[in-house]
Amino acid sequence: MRRDDRCVLALERALGASKVDDSDERRAQLSRDESETDCVLPRAVVIARESADVREALRVCEEHGVAVVPRGAGTGRTGGAAVVVDSIVLDTTALCDVKDIDRDDNIVIVEPGVVTGALHAAVEREGLFFPPDPQSAAWCTIGGNVAENAGGPRAHRYGVTRDYVLGMRAVTMSGAELTLGRRTPKGVTGYDLTSLMVGSEGTLAVFTELWLRVIPKPATVRTLLATFASITDAGRAVTAIVRKGIFARCIELLDSYCCDAIRDAAPSALPPNASVALLIEIDGDPEDCDARCERAGETLTNHGAIDVFAAQHEGERERLWSARSVLSRALRARARFKLSEDIVVPRSKLAAMLDDVRAIAEREQIAMPTYGHAGDGNLHVNLLWSDPSLRPAVDRAVRALFERTIAHGGTLSGEHGIGVLKRDWMHLEQSPAVLDAQRAIKRALDPRGLLNPHKVLPAPGHRGC
């Protein structure tokens, strides 16, 4: 550590030296997330082990005018936890206690560093269910999920993280702790500041405790895999499933490029005839599940499915889901560079958006494999390239992708947030007045702009990349 760094020295005095790590290794490790954001090294990393550490760290940094980047596991894809200016990183992963699981009121109280998969396991042992299930659930943290308003495959039926956050304790940049929300099913006292914090990407406050709603665990889950000759047929089948009111808990889409990549990485995960695939799950009471599965199978067959396979036991179900779990890694292995976009369009526009993606990829000669949560119109469009000279074509493809998304009545991000990488595209979706209103909220809670700066909101007057 530079011994003249007054902020780091003040943090050591306030928190104890064991909670301040300025080693090169740790600074480098926590400077970035899983995005392609260009990063700088932070001055130091603060390891928060109790809520008082969060308050003290923010207060000290505010006094010294030093920015703070809060982070959990760093699994974000848009740079929300990346260090882009001279900062202190505030690591909340050690705040990892499941404080209470209340089966009478269906509430769980957790600290932000609890791993989401561990939360799933804890509540399911009590016969309860926390539906949001981001693909990184085995290692991402619930605080990061709330900060990004994460979703996952089950969002089609159950909604996203915001739908399960009742309240929280959160600390502003000045070190003031806010108790927000409620622990009751209903409540309309004052402005809904809890919902404001969800999805704010650590730019308004840092969570120290979260009050989450849980529901009874479904008794039965059934899993189907449907294969198609074309992605257009698959898109139309999704619309038909939803229109018939079959209420699948998830409908996952894999295009032909994704299916090929999965077979390369895990040959037994998909059948050989799967050019395009839909992975569908239905849950509920056993008899109702069976009836809906039968209706789903008939609907898929009537709308172009080549084959529909139903998992007969948990091992088969796990094998089908293994195709989805290896996908991101399998795509990354196919190119030197990978950019993952996260758009959403109305379900009725899904087939048209898929056609647009294919046309953009052909025009720019960029591989654009597409997968995602087709049941709610949320597509993960990846851009793959190995030659650095193709970067201008990638940028044109991204612009075209976003413009077509907005033209279809969609939105730029479904669950990955805005962070750094989508910040300068915000003007495509939101008017100057709306952006200015958000800047006013940011100034009210963080007047000096020190909390996770340069994230989410573009500079005033910025009109895109």
Secondary structure, DSSP 8 states (H G I E B T S, - for coil): --TT-HHHHHHHHHH-GGGEE--HHHHHHTS--SS-------SEEEE--SHHHHHHHHHHHHHHT-EEEEESS---SSSTT---SSEEEEE-TT---EEEEETTTTEEEE-TTSBHHHHHHHHHTTTEE-----TTTTT-BHHHHHHHT---TTHHHH--GGGGEEEEEEE-TTS-EEEEE-SSS----S--HHHHHTT-TTSS-EEEEEEEE-EE--SEEEEEEEEES-HHHHHHHHHHHHHTT---SEEEEE-HHHHHHHHHH-TTSS-TT-SEEEEEEEEESHHHHHHHHHHHHHHHHHTT-SEEEE--SHHHHHHHHHHHHTHHHHHHTT-SEEEEEEEE--GGGHHHHHHHHHHHHHHHT-B--EEEEGGGTEEEEEEEE--GGGHHHHHHHHHHHHHHHHHTT-BSBSSS--TTTTGGGGGGTS-HHHHHHHHHHHHHH-TT--BSTTSSS--TT----
